[in-house]
Amino acid sequence: MTAFNDESGTGDALRRALGVNRRRFLSTCTAVGAGAIAAPVLGASPALAQDRGRGHDHDHDHGRGHVLVPPGKRGIILYTVRDATARDPLASDLPSGFREVFKQLARHGYRQVEFAGYGQHANAPGGANLGSVAGAKLLRSWLDDYGLRAQGNHGFIPPSWPLTSADVDTFKLNLEIANILGMDHMGTGGDPTGSSYPADWDVAADKWNALGRIARREGIKLYTHNHDSAYGFLLDGGPLDAQGRPTRSSGIRKLEYFLKATDPKLVWLEMDIFWAHVAQYKFHTYTAHDGSTREKVFDPAGLVARNNKRYPLFHAKDGVVSTTNGMGYDMVPFGTGVIDYTTFFSRVGERNYHNPMVEDDNSPSATDPAQSLREAKISYDNLAALRARRH
């Protein structure tokens, strides 16, 4: 069968409207790098210093470069507004539960959402848990009502390996839910393993290749999400410790090793750009096999540019410089920090392929219940305002 060419997105829209997965949809169709530059460093200029105005949906503005994140690619992970989805609608006039939050996010301008589970307040329409086929159909109807698309979920990854039949069944149910919601991707919020040793990453790669194969049969791309430790250095040589494990490094980073150990047709990644910059700050030297100390500064955009199609999703969260917390950054709403997103998105390119999801773990407030949705609007406006620099 000839591959279905759908750069316009029409085929995906039709597939989602029909509620079928990509594999089944395709079966009905008979036809149809960036150069290495200096990595951004801690204390770089604020990302949006040249333009903090509200964004436009046009690809170009007079005197400015093209839009770096097209309107249809502007998303948010719902973890950012988890207090709003968990809010009791009987006790507040603020948006509460998935339906009202979707409505508000659409008003802000968002066109995509990434789930962080399917739970909400029990008094919201649909009840507390929408992680079922019936719940997914309800969620899908609300997404469609407000012109939103589900683009991923940090959901169930089987803990077992080898996989148990119960875990496979639960995993397949989550894939079915993802298809009902119209997702192209399904993933997790955790690293494949917390280990520093290649043998454990080899096991993780085998497991993820197996899961990716199951997901692919259902038309879904399986992805893993990173925190800073995943871009630390592998311990893969040198003297062994008392347990027979290596104590020194070749300079290969854990998740880069995972990229090479997994099948690019089965396993994808979501780079959390904030945590990648924390890794840049924390993991810039390693002890080589010969005992020498070597410097190797992490370049998040460079890694994506070398593996562009492996990174369909990003978490776009910002930070201000911190010299006291051990991470280099404190998290803040998107566009209010110093991470240079203009340079990052310009370098990785492929703007019609990548799906940036705004995130701020700290948006919910115990004293200001409106804060998370208000900051979601600030983040949207700053994401929409990003323009390539004109030369």
Backbone torsions as a table, in degrees:
resi	resn	phi	psi	omega
1	MET	NA	135.9	176.5
2	THR	-68.3	136.8	179.6
3	ALA	-62.9	141.0	178.5
4	PHE	-78.6	118.6	-179.2
5	ASN	-94.1	114.4	-172.6
6	ASP	-137.6	55.2	-179.4
7	GLU	-66.7	-21.3	179.6
8	SER	-73.9	-20.1	-177.6
9	GLY	89.9	-3.4	-177.3
10	THR	-61.9	-43.2	-179.2
11	GLY	-61.5	-43.3	178.4
12	ASP	-61.8	-40.8	-179.9
13	ALA	-63.0	-43.3	179.1
14	LEU	-64.7	-43.6	179.9
15	ARG	-59.4	-44.0	-179.3
16	ARG	-66.6	-38.3	179.4
17	ALA	-63.6	-34.6	179.3
18	LEU	-78.0	-15.4	-179.4
19	GLY	71.5	28.9	178.7
20	VAL	-112.6	158.9	179.3
21	ASN	-82.4	169.2	-173.9
22	ARG	-62.8	-39.9	-177.8
23	ARG	-62.2	-45.1	-179.8
24	ARG	-67.9	-36.1	179.6
25	PHE	-65.8	-45.5	-178.6
26	LEU	-63.1	-29.9	-178.3
27	SER	-67.6	-16.6	178.7
28	THR	-92.0	-4.8	-175.8
29	CYS	-104.1	128.1	179.8
30	THR	-104.3	-13.3	175.4
31	ALA	-138.6	-154.4	-178.1
32	VAL	33.5	NA	NA
33	GLY	NA	121.0	-177.1
34	ALA	-94.5	146.0	177.1
35	GLY	-69.8	151.7	-179.7
36	ALA	-72.9	123.3	173.8
37	ILE	-128.6	172.7	-175.6
38	ALA	-58.2	136.3	178.6
39	ALA	-70.0	145.1	174.6
40	PRO	-61.3	143.4	-177.0
41	VAL	-120.2	161.7	179.9
42	LEU	-56.5	131.7	179.9
43	GLY	91.2	12.9	179.0
44	ALA	-65.9	166.7	-179.0
45	SER	-62.6	147.6	178.3
46	PRO	-55.1	143.1	-172.2
47	ALA	-61.1	-36.0	-172.1
48	LEU	-114.5	27.6	-175.2
49	ALA	-60.0	-33.3	-175.8
50	GLN	-82.8	-10.0	-175.0
51	ASP	-163.7	100.1	176.1
52	ARG	-111.7	13.2	178.8
53	GLY	-73.1	171.0	179.2
54	ARG	-69.4	144.0	-176.4
55	GLY	-78.0	158.3	173.9
56	HIS	-114.7	161.4	-179.2
57	ASP	-88.5	-3.0	-179.7
58	HIS	-76.5	149.1	179.3
59	ASP	-69.1	-28.2	179.9
60	HIS	-135.8	146.8	168.2
61	ASP	-118.0	148.6	180.0
62	HIS	-58.9	127.4	178.0
63	GLY	82.5	-0.9	180.0
64	ARG	-129.8	164.8	-179.2
65	GLY	-79.6	-178.3	-177.6
66	HIS	-73.9	158.5	178.7
67	VAL	-63.9	130.1	-178.4
68	LEU	-81.7	-30.4	178.0
69	VAL	-123.5	103.6	-177.9
70	PRO	-59.3	154.9	-176.3
71	PRO	-51.9	-42.5	-177.1
72	GLY	-71.4	-9.3	-178.7
73	LYS	-103.8	5.2	-177.1
74	ARG	-87.8	112.8	-174.3
75	GLY	-131.1	175.8	178.9
76	ILE	-146.5	139.0	171.5
77	ILE	-85.0	133.9	-171.8
78	LEU	-69.3	-10.6	172.6
79	TYR	-58.7	-30.0	179.7
80	THR	-62.0	-31.3	-177.5
81	VAL	-119.1	34.5	-175.6
82	ARG	-63.4	-26.5	177.0
83	ASP	-68.6	-31.6	-179.4
84	ALA	-74.8	-42.7	177.4
85	THR	-67.4	-26.9	-179.8
86	ALA	-89.7	-1.3	-174.5
87	ARG	-74.2	145.3	178.2
88	ASP	-79.7	114.3	-179.6
89	PRO	-65.7	-18.8	179.3
90	LEU	-83.0	-8.3	-176.1
91	ALA	-118.8	5.7	-176.8
92	SER	-153.8	147.9	174.0
93	ASP	-90.7	-4.3	178.5
94	LEU	-77.4	156.3	177.2
95	PRO	-52.8	136.6	-176.3
96	SER	-147.4	144.6	-178.4
97	GLY	77.7	165.1	-174.6
98	PHE	-60.4	-44.9	-173.6
99	ARG	-61.5	-48.0	-178.0
100	GLU	-70.6	-34.4	177.6
101	VAL	-67.1	-41.9	175.4
102	PHE	-56.4	-45.4	-179.3
103	LYS	-59.0	-43.4	-178.4
104	GLN	-69.4	-41.7	179.2
105	LEU	-63.8	-38.5	176.4
106	ALA	-63.6	-38.8	175.9
107	ARG	-61.9	-36.6	177.6
108	HIS	-65.0	-26.5	-179.1
109	GLY	121.4	-8.7	-178.6
110	TYR	-62.9	147.2	177.9
111	ARG	-120.6	-10.0	-179.6
112	GLN	-136.6	150.9	173.2
113	VAL	-134.5	149.6	171.5
114	GLU	-117.6	128.0	-179.0
115	PHE	-79.8	156.1	171.5
116	ALA	-127.8	55.2	-170.8
117	GLY	98.2	172.9	-173.3
118	TYR	-121.1	24.2	179.6
119	GLY	-92.9	147.3	176.4
120	GLN	-148.8	-177.0	178.9
121	HIS	-67.2	142.4	-176.6
122	ALA	-61.9	-26.1	-179.3
123	ASN	-85.4	-4.8	177.7
124	ALA	-77.2	156.2	179.3
125	PRO	-53.7	131.8	-179.8
126	GLY	96.2	-17.5	178.7
127	GLY	88.5	-173.3	-168.6
128	ALA	-72.0	-36.0	-172.5
129	ASN	-123.4	115.4	178.6
130	LEU	-106.7	18.2	179.8
131	GLY	-84.4	55.4	179.5
132	SER	-143.7	170.9	178.0
133	VAL	-60.1	-45.7	179.4
134	ALA	-64.6	-42.4	179.0
135	GLY	-64.0	-38.4	179.2
136	ALA	-64.8	-37.8	178.3
137	LYS	-64.5	-37.7	177.4
138	LEU	-66.6	-47.4	177.6
139	LEU	-58.2	-42.2	-179.4
140	ARG	-61.9	-39.0	180.0
141	SER	-64.0	-37.4	178.7
142	TRP	-71.8	-40.5	175.7
143	LEU	-57.8	-46.1	179.6
144	ASP	-64.1	-39.3	-180.0
145	ASP	-57.9	-35.6	-174.0
146	TYR	-108.2	14.8	174.2
147	GLY	67.6	30.8	-179.5
148	LEU	-106.7	153.1	175.8
149	ARG	-121.2	134.0	172.2
150	ALA	-80.3	131.0	-174.3
151	GLN	-120.3	-2.4	179.1
152	GLY	173.6	173.5	176.5
153	ASN	-153.1	137.3	170.2
154	HIS	-89.4	90.6	-169.8
155	GLY	-126.7	-141.2	-168.6
156	PHE	-81.3	121.6	167.1
157	ILE	-118.2	123.3	-175.5
158	PRO	-53.8	130.7	176.1
159	PRO	-75.5	-20.1	-174.9
160	SER	-80.1	149.8	168.2
161	TRP	-160.3	118.1	-0.7
162	PRO	-58.3	156.4	-174.5
163	LEU	-68.6	134.1	173.0
164	THR	-83.4	157.0	179.9
165	SER	-63.6	-34.9	178.7
166	ALA	-65.0	-42.9	178.8
167	ASP	-65.7	-39.2	177.9
168	VAL	-62.6	-41.8	179.2
169	ASP	-62.8	-43.7	178.9
170	THR	-65.2	-41.0	177.7
171	PHE	-60.9	-44.3	179.4
172	LYS	-65.7	-35.2	175.2
173	LEU	-62.6	-41.5	178.1
174	ASN	-65.7	-34.0	174.8
175	LEU	-67.2	-39.1	177.1
176	GLU	-62.7	-43.5	177.3
177	ILE	-61.6	-42.3	178.9
178	ALA	-60.1	-40.8	178.8
179	ASN	-67.1	-39.5	177.1
180	ILE	-61.7	-39.8	-179.6
181	LEU	-74.9	-10.7	177.9
182	GLY	87.1	18.6	-177.9
183	MET	-76.1	145.0	166.4
184	ASP	-92.2	-17.7	-173.1
185	HIS	-131.9	148.7	170.6
186	MET	-142.7	140.2	-174.8
187	GLY	-154.5	-152.2	-176.1
188	THR	-144.5	159.2	178.8
189	GLY	-92.4	3.0	-176.0
190	GLY	-114.6	169.4	176.9
191	ASP	-79.9	155.3	179.5
192	PRO	-60.1	-32.0	174.1
193	THR	-160.2	154.5	176.9
194	GLY	-94.1	5.2	-174.6
195	SER	-76.0	161.0	173.8
196	SER	-107.3	8.3	-171.6
197	TYR	-111.9	136.2	-177.8
198	PRO	-55.2	-37.2	-178.0
199	ALA	-58.5	-38.9	179.5
200	ASP	-72.2	-34.7	176.9
201	TRP	-70.9	-31.0	174.2
202	ASP	-63.5	-42.6	177.4
203	VAL	-62.9	-44.5	178.9
204	ALA	-61.0	-39.5	179.4
205	ALA	-65.0	-41.8	177.5
206	ASP	-60.6	-43.6	-179.3
207	LYS	-64.5	-46.1	-178.2
208	TRP	-68.8	-34.3	174.0
209	ASN	-62.2	-40.0	178.7
210	ALA	-66.1	-44.5	178.2
211	LEU	-65.9	-39.7	178.9
212	GLY	-63.1	-33.0	177.8
213	ARG	-66.9	-41.3	176.5
214	ILE	-63.8	-44.9	-179.3
215	ALA	-63.0	-40.5	-178.5
216	ARG	-61.8	-37.3	178.5
217	ARG	-62.3	-23.9	178.4
218	GLU	-98.7	8.0	176.6
219	GLY	79.0	20.9	-176.4
220	ILE	-117.2	139.5	173.3
221	LYS	-92.6	123.7	-178.9
222	LEU	-89.8	131.5	-178.4
223	TYR	-131.8	152.6	173.0
224	THR	-114.8	150.7	-175.0
225	HIS	-111.2	148.7	-176.6
226	ASN	-109.0	152.1	159.2
227	HIS	-112.7	-174.4	-172.5
228	ASP	-65.4	-37.9	-173.2
229	SER	-62.8	-27.5	-178.7
230	ALA	-66.7	-18.8	176.3
231	TYR	-103.7	16.4	168.3
232	GLY	-76.3	177.7	-174.5
233	PHE	-89.2	139.5	172.2
234	LEU	-66.2	146.7	167.1
235	LEU	-98.3	107.0	-168.9
236	ASP	-136.3	17.1	178.9
237	GLY	-175.4	-170.1	-179.8
238	GLY	80.2	-169.9	180.0
239	PRO	-59.8	148.2	179.0
240	LEU	-91.7	150.0	176.1
241	ASP	-83.9	-173.7	-175.4
242	ALA	-63.5	-23.1	178.3
243	GLN	-92.9	6.0	178.8
244	GLY	80.5	21.1	-177.6
245	ARG	-102.8	147.1	179.8
246	PRO	-66.0	151.4	-175.1
247	THR	-118.9	-6.3	-177.5
248	ARG	-129.7	173.6	-168.0
249	SER	-126.3	151.0	170.9
250	SER	-86.8	-5.6	-177.1
251	GLY	93.4	5.0	176.2
252	ILE	-82.5	133.6	178.7
253	ARG	-85.4	149.2	-171.7
254	LYS	-56.6	-51.3	-174.7
255	LEU	-73.2	-24.7	172.7
256	GLU	-67.7	-38.7	174.5
257	TYR	-61.3	-44.4	179.2
258	PHE	-60.7	-40.3	177.8
259	LEU	-56.2	-44.1	-177.9
260	LYS	-75.8	-26.0	-176.8
261	ALA	-85.4	-12.4	-178.3
262	THR	-107.7	155.7	-178.3
263	ASP	-78.7	121.2	-178.6
264	PRO	-64.1	-13.1	176.3
265	LYS	-89.2	-5.5	-174.4
266	LEU	-123.5	-25.3	-172.2
267	VAL	-132.6	130.0	178.2
268	TRP	-122.2	171.4	-178.0
269	LEU	-130.5	150.8	171.0
270	GLU	-115.7	112.2	178.5
271	MET	-81.6	123.4	167.5
272	ASP	-84.8	106.7	-169.5
273	ILE	-68.2	-33.5	175.7
274	PHE	-61.2	-52.2	-177.2
275	TRP	-67.8	-29.0	174.6
276	ALA	-65.0	-35.8	177.2
277	HIS	-74.7	-31.5	171.9
278	VAL	-61.8	-42.2	177.0
279	ALA	-61.5	-38.0	177.1
280	GLN	-59.3	-39.8	179.9
281	TYR	-71.6	-41.1	-171.6
282	LYS	-86.1	-37.3	-168.9
283	PHE	-115.2	73.6	-177.8
284	HIS	-115.3	-5.7	173.2
285	THR	-136.0	154.1	177.3
286	TYR	-145.3	159.7	175.1
287	THR	-92.1	113.9	-177.3
288	ALA	-71.4	170.0	-178.1
289	HIS	-57.8	-30.4	-179.0
290	ASP	-86.2	2.7	177.9
291	GLY	92.6	-5.9	178.8
292	SER	-78.0	154.2	176.1
293	THR	-94.8	126.7	-177.3
294	ARG	-124.5	148.5	-179.9
295	GLU	-102.0	136.2	176.6
296	LYS	-152.1	98.6	-176.4
297	VAL	-80.0	131.6	-178.9
298	PHE	-74.1	137.1	179.2
299	ASP	-120.6	91.3	-175.6
300	PRO	-56.5	-47.0	-178.8
301	ALA	-64.5	-36.3	178.7
302	GLY	-63.8	-39.8	178.2
303	LEU	-63.6	-43.8	178.7
304	VAL	-63.3	-45.0	-177.8
305	ALA	-60.4	-33.1	178.8
306	ARG	-78.5	-17.3	-176.9
307	ASN	-134.6	45.5	-163.2
308	ASN	-57.6	-45.0	-176.0
309	LYS	-72.2	-12.5	177.4
310	ARG	-79.2	-11.5	-175.0
311	TYR	-118.5	73.2	-180.0
312	PRO	-72.6	-21.6	-176.2
313	LEU	-127.4	148.8	172.0
314	PHE	-127.5	151.1	158.9
315	HIS	-98.2	120.3	-178.0
316	ALA	-102.8	93.9	177.0
317	LYS	-127.8	149.8	-170.6
318	ASP	-112.0	167.9	179.7
319	GLY	-151.8	153.6	170.9
320	VAL	-107.0	155.9	-175.3
321	VAL	-64.7	134.7	172.3
322	SER	-130.1	130.2	176.3
323	THR	-104.7	9.0	-173.2
324	THR	-122.1	-17.1	-172.2
325	ASN	-96.5	-0.2	178.7
326	GLY	80.5	-3.4	-179.0
327	MET	-108.1	-18.9	-177.9
328	GLY	92.3	-20.3	-176.5
329	TYR	-142.0	149.3	164.0
330	ASP	-109.6	136.1	-176.2
331	MET	-72.2	138.0	178.8
332	VAL	-142.0	166.8	178.1
333	PRO	-57.1	149.0	-176.5
334	PHE	-56.9	133.8	177.7
335	GLY	87.0	-0.7	179.0
336	THR	-110.2	7.2	-178.9
337	GLY	-115.7	-157.2	-172.5
338	VAL	-113.0	-3.1	178.5
339	ILE	-68.8	127.4	-170.4
340	ASP	-83.3	84.1	-177.7
341	TYR	-74.0	-26.2	175.4
342	THR	-60.3	-48.0	178.3
343	THR	-67.1	-43.3	-177.8
344	PHE	-58.5	-54.6	-176.9
345	PHE	-67.0	-32.1	176.9
346	SER	-65.7	-40.5	-177.3
347	ARG	-71.4	-39.8	-176.2
348	VAL	-78.3	-25.2	177.8
349	GLY	61.4	-149.7	177.0
350	GLU	48.8	45.6	-172.1
351	ARG	-65.8	-22.0	177.7
352	ASN	-90.2	2.9	177.6
353	TYR	-107.9	-46.1	-176.7
354	HIS	-72.2	150.1	-179.5
355	ASN	-125.7	92.6	-179.9
356	PRO	-78.1	127.7	177.6
357	MET	-109.8	114.1	176.7
358	VAL	-60.2	139.6	175.5
359	GLU	-149.0	142.0	169.7
360	ASP	-145.6	108.5	-177.9
361	ASP	-60.3	-25.0	-172.2
362	ASN	-97.5	6.6	-176.6
363	SER	-63.9	-42.9	177.3
364	PRO	-61.4	139.6	-177.7
365	SER	-128.7	138.4	178.0
366	ALA	-72.9	-21.2	-175.5
367	THR	-112.0	-13.5	-177.7
368	ASP	-131.0	86.6	-173.0
369	PRO	-63.9	-17.7	179.8
370	ALA	-89.2	-3.1	-168.8
371	GLN	-63.7	-44.7	-171.7
372	SER	-64.1	-43.6	178.8
373	LEU	-71.6	-31.6	175.9
374	ARG	-66.2	-43.5	179.1
375	GLU	-71.2	-27.0	173.9
376	ALA	-61.9	-36.5	177.0
377	LYS	-68.5	-42.8	176.6
378	ILE	-58.6	-45.7	-178.8
379	SER	-64.2	-41.3	178.4
380	TYR	-60.5	-47.8	-177.7
381	ASP	-60.3	-39.1	179.6
382	ASN	-71.9	-34.8	175.6
383	LEU	-66.1	-42.5	-179.9
384	ALA	-67.3	-25.8	-176.9
385	ALA	-80.2	-11.3	-176.9
386	LEU	-64.2	126.8	177.6
387	ARG	-130.2	145.0	173.0
388	ALA	-65.4	141.2	178.3
389	ARG	-70.2	138.4	177.8
390	ARG	-87.9	138.3	-176.9
391	HIS	-103.9	NA	NA
